[in-house]
């Protein structure tokens, strides 16, 4: 058996109501999907972001996958990586492209082996992965009623924690939003906030001190992701733990930041950092350095399922008789913002006691609604044979 066809699509969904964060507002959500098809008719699915450059990069890498065996997924990853390593392509769209291909190959490999991906990775350590809700973006005239109502809905759905946005309004307004939301939630639920690289170090430190009494679990992306000096300064002076890394790619970008302790928590995205294969390596490195590992997610059920399989296999950091999410057990982001593509192309995942059960069916364990995929496809389907 060998892979003989790859399909690449860009899927775009229009939002009924735009929302924003520190960098911009959006009225669409999108994703690039990869479908690898084997000569026996079996198939696997992967995804990355909707940037047109990502689709172009996938097209460039795909010929190197044709004729390979799905169960040789790690050697295929290395072969593709080496094609652009010296050109510094790993700093651009090539790694998200490789991430999507890798995901699809693991899905296909599991289906051909008749096993869930978590078993191919060595076995799971938990049947259900702890999750938190991401939402609470800026929407028009949202504070306080709409913001509080959204937060309350996450508690009703069974989430024990949630993440909100900051750095998209004035300093004083964002301080009030954080403190107001904590007052509304009370003392129980976890609360995190994300500046999306919106501040310099001094402003981020001042903000952390201004909201320190709001019991914040972490402060995400206070400064630009590649500004290690600023992020490290914030980590050293902030009373709140600092997280980041959602845009970093491969072990090569995480290694120096783990060694230099730039972040208290790293948050690689499986659709950005290198797919399932590379995320496992990054997770092992974080464990060795004693840095918490709470992956980022902002895609569809494809990358969410891939993340569930990977996180289910990870050890506690550090080992402890009583495992505790956020403390020594990895917690996975579960995006709850509107996403028409995500809401239609796979089945939904059920939250119970702030955990999601890891699929046990072969591959990623999800079913793709191909009619929905067709409906959201923008432009032509690109095919490599």
VEXSE-417900 format. One record per residue (C-alpha): residue in one letter; x, y, z. Coordinates in steps of 0.001 Angstrom, whole numbers, plus 524288, in hexadecimal, padded with zeros to 5 digits. Layout:
% VEXSE-417900
+------+-------+-------+-------+
| resn |    c1 |    c2 |    c3 |
+------+-------+-------+-------+
|    A |     X |     Y |     Z |
...
+------+-------+-------+-------+
% end
This chain:
% VEXSE-417900
+------+-------+-------+-------+
| resn |    c1 |    c2 |    c3 |
+------+-------+-------+-------+
|    X | 80000 | 80000 | 80000 |
|    X | 80497 | 80DBB | 7FCEE |
|    X | 7FEEA | 81B65 | 7FCD3 |
|    X | 7FAD9 | 81EF5 | 7EF1F |
|    X | 7F295 | 82B54 | 7F087 |
|    X | 7F264 | 8379E | 7F8E5 |
|    X | 7E7B2 | 841FA | 7F900 |
|    X | 7E9AD | 84FAC | 7FE72 |
|    X | 7DE4A | 858C4 | 80154 |
|    X | 7DC32 | 865FE | 8077D |
|    X | 7CF9F | 8667B | 80F66 |
|    X | 7C9BE | 8739C | 81330 |
|    X | 7BDBB | 8768F | 81B74 |
|    X | 7B743 | 883D0 | 81D43 |
|    X | 7B41B | 88840 | 82B1B |
|    X | 7A6EE | 88DDF | 82ED6 |
|    X | 7ADB4 | 89750 | 8380D |
|    X | 7BBF6 | 89BAB | 83774 |
|    X | 7C4D7 | 89AC4 | 84339 |
|    X | 7D254 | 89FEF | 84656 |
|    X | 7DECB | 89F1D | 84E50 |
|    X | 7EAB5 | 8A7D3 | 84FF8 |
|    X | 7EF36 | 8A6D4 | 841D2 |
|    X | 7E2C8 | 8A76D | 839C1 |
|    X | 7D477 | 8A400 | 8381D |
|    X | 7CF5D | 89956 | 82F2B |
|    X | 7C2A8 | 895A9 | 8288D |
|    X | 7C74B | 8887B | 8234C |
|    X | 7CD5F | 87BE0 | 8283F |
|    X | 7D524 | 872E4 | 81F82 |
|    X | 7DDDE | 866FF | 81E83 |
|    X | 7E617 | 85FCF | 81472 |
|    X | 7E354 | 8513C | 813FD |
|    X | 7EBBB | 8463C | 80EC4 |
|    X | 7E5D3 | 8394A | 80AC8 |
|    X | 7EF79 | 82E57 | 807DB |
|    X | 7E9F2 | 82295 | 800A1 |
|    X | 7F08A | 81568 | 80004 |
|    X | 7F03F | 80BB7 | 7F4D9 |
|    X | 7E725 | 80322 | 7FCE9 |
|    X | 7DD31 | 80E33 | 7FDD0 |
|    X | 7DFB8 | 81199 | 80C11 |
|    X | 7E1C6 | 81FF1 | 80F55 |
|    X | 7E6EB | 828FC | 819C4 |
|    X | 7E411 | 83741 | 81CE8 |
|    X | 7EC86 | 84241 | 821FF |
|    X | 7EB77 | 85108 | 82303 |
|    X | 7F2B5 | 85DCB | 82478 |
|    X | 7EEFE | 86C24 | 823DD |
|    X | 7E834 | 87268 | 8184A |
|    X | 7F3B8 | 87AEA | 81417 |
|    X | 7F50A | 87944 | 8053F |
|    X | 803AC | 8776F | 80707 |
|    X | 800F9 | 86B37 | 80F07 |
|    X | 7F942 | 864EA | 80416 |
|    X | 80430 | 86847 | 7FA96 |
|    X | 80E30 | 86239 | 803C2 |
|    X | 80619 | 855CF | 804FF |
|    X | 805C8 | 854C6 | 7F638 |
|    X | 81489 | 855E3 | 7F60B |
|    X | 81661 | 84B15 | 80015 |
|    X | 80BBA | 841D4 | 7FB6B |
|    X | 8134C | 83B7B | 7F03F |
|    X | 81CCE | 8365B | 7FA77 |
|    X | 8118F | 82EF5 | 800E2 |
|    X | 80C89 | 82830 | 7F4A0 |
|    X | 81108 | 81A0A | 7F475 |
|    X | 81455 | 81979 | 802F7 |
|    X | 80E1B | 81080 | 80D16 |
|    X | 805A7 | 816CC | 8177A |
|    X | 80BCC | 80EA8 | 8224F |
|    X | 818EC | 814F7 | 81F0C |
|    X | 813B3 | 821EB | 82401 |
|    X | 81FA0 | 82614 | 82C01 |
|    X | 8294F | 8233A | 8212A |
|    X | 82095 | 82AAA | 817B4 |
|    X | 8206F | 83632 | 82126 |
|    X | 82F35 | 83660 | 8219F |
|    X | 830A1 | 83502 | 812EE |
|    X | 8278E | 8408D | 8107E |
|    X | 82DE8 | 848C2 | 81B1A |
|    X | 83B42 | 846E4 | 81528 |
|    X | 836A2 | 84C3A | 8080E |
|    X | 83585 | 85A08 | 80DA4 |
|    X | 83E0A | 859C7 | 819D3 |
|    X | 84A09 | 8607E | 81414 |
|    X | 8420E | 86AF3 | 80D3D |
|    X | 83C5A | 86F2E | 81A6B |
|    X | 82EFA | 86B98 | 81539 |
|    X | 82B75 | 865F4 | 82276 |
|    X | 82972 | 873EB | 82728 |
|    X | 81E8E | 87644 | 81D35 |
|    X | 81276 | 86F02 | 8185D |
|    X | 81989 | 8622B | 815EB |
|    X | 817E7 | 85D3C | 823E1 |
|    X | 8092A | 85F9D | 824A3 |
|    X | 80872 | 858B9 | 81776 |
|    X | 81053 | 84D60 | 81CE6 |
|    X | 807A2 | 84D72 | 82903 |
|    X | 7FB7C | 84B37 | 820C9 |
|    X | 801D9 | 84058 | 818F3 |
|    X | 806FD | 839CF | 82548 |
|    X | 7F980 | 83A00 | 82B91 |
|    X | 7F38A | 833D3 | 81F88 |
|    X | 7FE02 | 82948 | 81F26 |
|    X | 7FBC9 | 825A1 | 82D65 |
|    X | 7ED25 | 824F2 | 82AD7 |
|    X | 7EF5D | 81C25 | 81F23 |
|    X | 7F970 | 813CD | 8264B |
|    X | 7F000 | 81169 | 8316D |
|    X | 7E515 | 80D9A | 82849 |
|    X | 7EDD1 | 80428 | 820F9 |
|    X | 7F2A6 | 7FE39 | 82DBA |
|    X | 7E4F4 | 7FDD7 | 83368 |
|    X | 7E9BA | 8057B | 83F31 |
|    X | 7E770 | 81303 | 844FF |
|    X | 7F2D2 | 81C65 | 84393 |
|    X | 7F526 | 81C9D | 8523F |
|    X | 7F883 | 80E30 | 851DB |
|    X | 80216 | 81023 | 8469C |
|    X | 80884 | 81AD8 | 84ECB |
|    X | 80B1C | 81139 | 859BF |
|    X | 7FE8E | 8110F | 8619B |
|    X | 7F667 | 81AC3 | 8692D |
|    X | 7F7FF | 81EE3 | 87750 |
|    X | 7EA58 | 82486 | 8787C |
|    X | 7DD59 | 82115 | 87217 |
|    X | 7D896 | 82F1A | 8724C |
|    X | 7E0A4 | 83B82 | 8709B |
|    X | 7DE7A | 847A5 | 87920 |
|    X | 7D9D1 | 8534C | 87119 |
|    X | 7D6C7 | 8619A | 872F9 |
|    X | 7CE03 | 86A8A | 86AFF |
|    X | 7D3A3 | 87504 | 8624F |
|    X | 7CA52 | 87FEF | 85EDD |
|    X | 7C762 | 88D20 | 864F5 |
|    X | 7CCAB | 8947D | 85937 |
|    X | 7C8D5 | 8A28D | 856E4 |
|    X | 7BB82 | 8A48B | 850BB |
|    X | 7B3DE | 8B113 | 84EEF |
|    X | 7AE61 | 8B678 | 85BB7 |
|    X | 7B177 | 8A9C5 | 862CB |
|    X | 7B50A | 8AEC5 | 87055 |
|    X | 7B01C | 8AB37 | 879F7 |
|    X | 7A397 | 8A3D5 | 876A8 |
|    X | 7A773 | 89C18 | 86A87 |
|    X | 7B508 | 898EA | 86FCE |
|    X | 7AFB0 | 89420 | 87CCD |
|    X | 7A4FB | 88C32 | 87635 |
|    X | 7AEFD | 8858F | 86D76 |
|    X | 7B786 | 88240 | 87923 |
|    X | 7ABDA | 87CC4 | 88087 |
|    X | 7A899 | 87427 | 874DF |
|    X | 7B5FB | 86DA4 | 8759D |
|    X | 7B3CA | 86A26 | 883D3 |
|    X | 7A673 | 8648B | 88031 |
|    X | 7ACF3 | 85C43 | 87599 |
|    X | 7B5F4 | 85626 | 87F94 |
|    X | 7C2A5 | 85DC2 | 87DC8 |
|    X | 7CAAE | 86058 | 889F1 |
|    X | 7D284 | 86B38 | 8837E |
|    X | 7D241 | 87511 | 8787A |
|    X | 7DADB | 87ED4 | 87166 |
|    X | 7D78F | 88CD8 | 86D99 |
|    X | 7DDEE | 8972D | 86511 |
|    X | 7E544 | 8A34B | 86972 |
|    X | 7ED8E | 8ADDE | 862F1 |
|    X | 7E2F5 | 8B125 | 85920 |
|    X | 7DD66 | 8BCB1 | 8609D |
|    X | 7E34B | 8C725 | 86941 |
|    X | 7EB6B | 8C2CB | 874D5 |
|    X | 7E107 | 8C722 | 87E98 |
|    X | 7D5F9 | 8C0B8 | 87714 |
|    X | 7DD1D | 8B3CB | 87682 |
|    X | 7E02D | 8B452 | 8850D |
|    X | 7D1C1 | 8B63E | 887CA |
|    X | 7CDE8 | 8AB0A | 87EB0 |
|    X | 7D6F3 | 8A18F | 885A7 |
|    X | 7D302 | 8A5B6 | 89351 |
|    X | 7C4AC | 8A683 | 88FB8 |
|    X | 7C4AD | 898F0 | 889E9 |
|    X | 7CB56 | 8935B | 895F6 |
|    X | 7C0FE | 899A9 | 89E97 |
|    X | 7B67E | 893A2 | 89618 |
|    X | 7BCA9 | 8860D | 89645 |
|    X | 7BFAA | 885BD | 8A4B3 |
|    X | 7CB06 | 87E7A | 8AABC |
|    X | 7C9AC | 8710A | 8A47C |
|    X | 7CC1C | 87108 | 895C6 |
|    X | 7D993 | 87296 | 88FD0 |
|    X | 7DB77 | 87F2A | 88821 |
|    X | 7E64C | 881FF | 87E5A |
|    X | 7E872 | 88D59 | 87508 |
|    X | 7EF5A | 88EEA | 86807 |
|    X | 7F56E | 89B80 | 862E7 |
|    X | 7F8AE | 89593 | 85596 |
|    X | 80605 | 89C36 | 85574 |
|    X | 7FFA8 | 8A972 | 857AB |
|    X | 808A1 | 8B016 | 8618B |
|    X | 816C6 | 8B372 | 8641D |
|    X | 81D06 | 8ADEA | 87064 |
|    X | 81AED | 8B998 | 8794F |
|    X | 80C73 | 8BAB6 | 875FF |
|    X | 80A7E | 8AC19 | 87794 |
|    X | 81106 | 8AC39 | 884EE |
|    X | 808D0 | 8B7D2 | 88931 |
|    X | 7FC76 | 8B0DC | 884A7 |
|    X | 80011 | 8A44C | 88BB3 |
|    X | 801BF | 8ABD4 | 89853 |
|    X | 7F50B | 8B336 | 89645 |
|    X | 7ED07 | 8A69E | 89584 |
|    X | 7F538 | 89DE0 | 89E59 |
|    X | 7EA50 | 89D24 | 8A879 |
|    X | 7E0EC | 8972A | 89E6B |
|    X | 7E6A9 | 8896F | 8A039 |
|    X | 7EBAE | 8878C | 89247 |
|    X | 7F132 | 87A42 | 88E7B |
|    X | 7F9AE | 87F6F | 8837B |
|    X | 7FCD0 | 88B65 | 87B2F |
|    X | 7FDDE | 8872E | 86CF2 |
|    X | 80655 | 88D7E | 86283 |
|    X | 808F2 | 89A69 | 86956 |
|    X | 81302 | 89E7E | 85F0D |
|    X | 8166F | 89A9B | 8510F |
|    X | 81914 | 88BF5 | 85071 |
|    X | 82713 | 88D0B | 84B91 |
|    X | 82AF0 | 897F5 | 854E7 |
|    X | 83147 | 88EFA | 85ECF |
|    X | 83764 | 899D1 | 866D2 |
|    X | 82A45 | 8A092 | 8691A |
|    X | 822D8 | 89415 | 86C07 |
|    X | 82D4E | 88F97 | 87581 |
|    X | 82D3A | 89CD5 | 87C4C |
|    X | 81E7A | 89BEB | 87DF9 |
|    X | 81FB2 | 88E08 | 8831E |
|    X | 829E1 | 89258 | 88D0B |
|    X | 82219 | 89E08 | 89200 |
|    X | 813EE | 899DD | 8903F |
|    X | 80C6E | 894C7 | 89C19 |
|    X | 804DC | 88C5C | 89254 |
|    X | 80B06 | 880B9 | 88B1C |
|    X | 80E09 | 883F0 | 87CD8 |
|    X | 80AD1 | 87B24 | 87143 |
|    X | 80D8C | 87B5F | 862B1 |
|    X | 81246 | 87410 | 856D7 |
|    X | 80638 | 871F9 | 84E78 |
|    X | 80D34 | 87743 | 8426F |
|    X | 81A42 | 87083 | 844E4 |
|    X | 81E2B | 8656A | 83BDE |
|    X | 82577 | 858B0 | 83E62 |
|    X | 82E97 | 854A4 | 84945 |
|    X | 838BD | 85DEF | 84395 |
|    X | 830FF | 86A09 | 84758 |
|    X | 82C5F | 864A6 | 8546A |
|    X | 8399B | 85F94 | 85903 |
|    X | 8403F | 86CA5 | 85C33 |
|    X | 833DB | 87216 | 86246 |
|    X | 8327E | 8664F | 86B13 |
|    X | 840D8 | 866DF | 86ECE |
|    X | 8400F | 87575 | 871BA |
|    X | 832F5 | 87419 | 878B7 |
|    X | 82C91 | 87EA7 | 8707C |
|    X | 81F0C | 87980 | 8743E |
|    X | 81981 | 87295 | 8801D |
|    X | 81019 | 86B7A | 87701 |
|    X | 811EE | 867E6 | 868AC |
|    X | 8062E | 86712 | 85F9C |
|    X | 809E8 | 8613D | 8526E |
|    X | 7FF23 | 85F6D | 84868 |
|    X | 7FEF5 | 85222 | 841C2 |
|    X | 7FB39 | 8589B | 834D2 |
|    X | 806C5 | 86209 | 83587 |
|    X | 811F6 | 85BAB | 83CF3 |
|    X | 813F6 | 84FBA | 83458 |
|    X | 80852 | 846B6 | 8360A |
|    X | 806C5 | 83B1E | 83F0C |
|    X | 81495 | 8362C | 83CAE |
|    X | 81B47 | 842C0 | 840CD |
|    X | 811C1 | 8463D | 84BA4 |
|    X | 8156C | 839B2 | 85291 |
|    X | 823BF | 83DB0 | 85227 |
|    X | 820CC | 84B70 | 8571C |
|    X | 81877 | 845F1 | 86227 |
|    X | 82382 | 83CF0 | 86663 |
|    X | 82CFB | 84865 | 8664B |
|    X | 823CA | 850B7 | 86E91 |
|    X | 82262 | 84588 | 87826 |
|    X | 8311E | 84446 | 87946 |
|    X | 83283 | 852EB | 87C0C |
|    X | 82748 | 852F9 | 885D3 |
|    X | 81F52 | 85C77 | 87DA9 |
|    X | 810A6 | 85ABC | 87D3C |
|    X | 80AC3 | 8568D | 87037 |
|    X | 7FD04 | 85B82 | 86D2F |
|    X | 7FAF7 | 85AD3 | 85E55 |
|    X | 7F47A | 8654E | 8563F |
|    X | 7E8CB | 86234 | 84D83 |
|    X | 7E152 | 86AE3 | 8440C |
|    X | 7DD92 | 861C5 | 838DC |
|    X | 7D32D | 85781 | 8364F |
|    X | 7D06C | 849FC | 83B8D |
|    X | 7DBA9 | 84494 | 83374 |
|    X | 7E68D | 84B52 | 83AFF |
|    X | 7DEC5 | 84A93 | 847AD |
|    X | 7DE05 | 83BCA | 8467A |
|    X | 7EC7D | 83B47 | 8431F |
|    X | 7EF75 | 84342 | 84F52 |
|    X | 7E6FA | 83A69 | 857CE |
|    X | 7EE6C | 82E59 | 8534D |
|    X | 7FB99 | 834BE | 855D1 |
|    X | 7F833 | 83AA4 | 8631B |
|    X | 7F257 | 82DCB | 867CE |
|    X | 7FFE3 | 82796 | 866D5 |
|    X | 80769 | 831D7 | 86E8D |
|    X | 80CCA | 82FC9 | 87C43 |
|    X | 80A79 | 838BE | 887C1 |
|    X | 81426 | 843E9 | 889A7 |
|    X | 81932 | 8410F | 893B5 |
|    X | 81403 | 833BB | 897F7 |
|    X | 80B4A | 83509 | 8A3DE |
|    X | 802B2 | 82B6D | 8AB45 |
|    X | 7F6DA | 83416 | 8A8F0 |
|    X | 7F651 | 83910 | 89AD2 |
|    X | 7F031 | 8468C | 89986 |
|    X | 7ECC9 | 84DE8 | 88CFB |
|    X | 7F412 | 85AD2 | 88B77 |
|    X | 7FD6F | 856BB | 89653 |
|    X | 80436 | 84AC4 | 890BD |
|    X | 7FABA | 8454A | 886A0 |
|    X | 7FA3E | 84B1A | 878E3 |
|    X | 7EDFB | 852B6 | 8756D |
|    X | 7E94B | 8545A | 8676F |
|    X | 7E333 | 860C5 | 86223 |
|    X | 7D573 | 85EAB | 85CB6 |
|    X | 7D17F | 86A0F | 85418 |
|    X | 7C326 | 86D99 | 855DB |
|    X | 7C27C | 8798B | 84D1A |
|    X | 7B9BE | 878DC | 8410E |
|    X | 7BFCD | 870D1 | 83612 |
|    X | 7B625 | 86C33 | 82BA6 |
|    X | 7C007 | 862C3 | 825C6 |
|    X | 7C375 | 85C88 | 832DA |
|    X | 7B537 | 85B86 | 8368E |
|    X | 7B1AA | 853E0 | 82A54 |
|    X | 7BC9E | 84B72 | 824EC |
|    X | 7BE0D | 8425E | 830B1 |
|    X | 7B5A5 | 83E01 | 83BED |
|    X | 7B62F | 8462D | 84845 |
|    X | 7BE23 | 8424E | 85433 |
|    X | 7B718 | 84130 | 86134 |
|    X | 7BC96 | 8479B | 86D5F |
|    X | 7BA61 | 84074 | 87A35 |
|    X | 7C053 | 845A9 | 886B8 |
|    X | 7C95E | 84E10 | 87E6A |
|    X | 7CED8 | 8424E | 8770F |
|    X | 7CD07 | 83CD4 | 86968 |
|    X | 7CDD1 | 82E34 | 866FE |
|    X | 7D89E | 829DD | 85DBC |
|    X | 7D32E | 822ED | 8518B |
|    X | 7D57D | 81439 | 85102 |
|    X | 7D205 | 811E5 | 842B2 |
|    X | 7DD3E | 80F76 | 8391A |
|    X | 7E55C | 81B1D | 834D7 |
|    X | 7E119 | 8281F | 83A79 |
|    X | 7D3FE | 821D4 | 83D6F |
|    X | 7CB93 | 82C22 | 836D4 |
|    X | 7C260 | 82C0E | 82B4C |
|    X | 7C365 | 836CB | 82112 |
|    X | 7B6D1 | 83C2F | 81B3D |
|    X | 7BB5F | 83D15 | 80D26 |
|    X | 7AEFB | 84440 | 80911 |
|    X | 7B227 | 84EF5 | 812D8 |
|    X | 7C038 | 84F35 | 80E12 |
|    X | 7BB3E | 85173 | 80035 |
|    X | 7B20D | 85C19 | 804CE |
|    X | 7BCCE | 86400 | 80B48 |
|    X | 7C733 | 861DD | 800DF |
|    X | 7CC11 | 86ECA | 7FB5F |
|    X | 7D247 | 86E3A | 7EDEB |
|    X | 7D707 | 86226 | 7E709 |
|    X | 7DAF0 | 85571 | 7ED6F |
|    X | 7E96E | 8530B | 7EB11 |
|    X | 7ECF6 | 844F8 | 7E7EA |
|    X | 7FA3E | 83E4E | 7E7AE |
|    X | 7FB81 | 83093 | 7E20F |
+------+-------+-------+-------+
% end
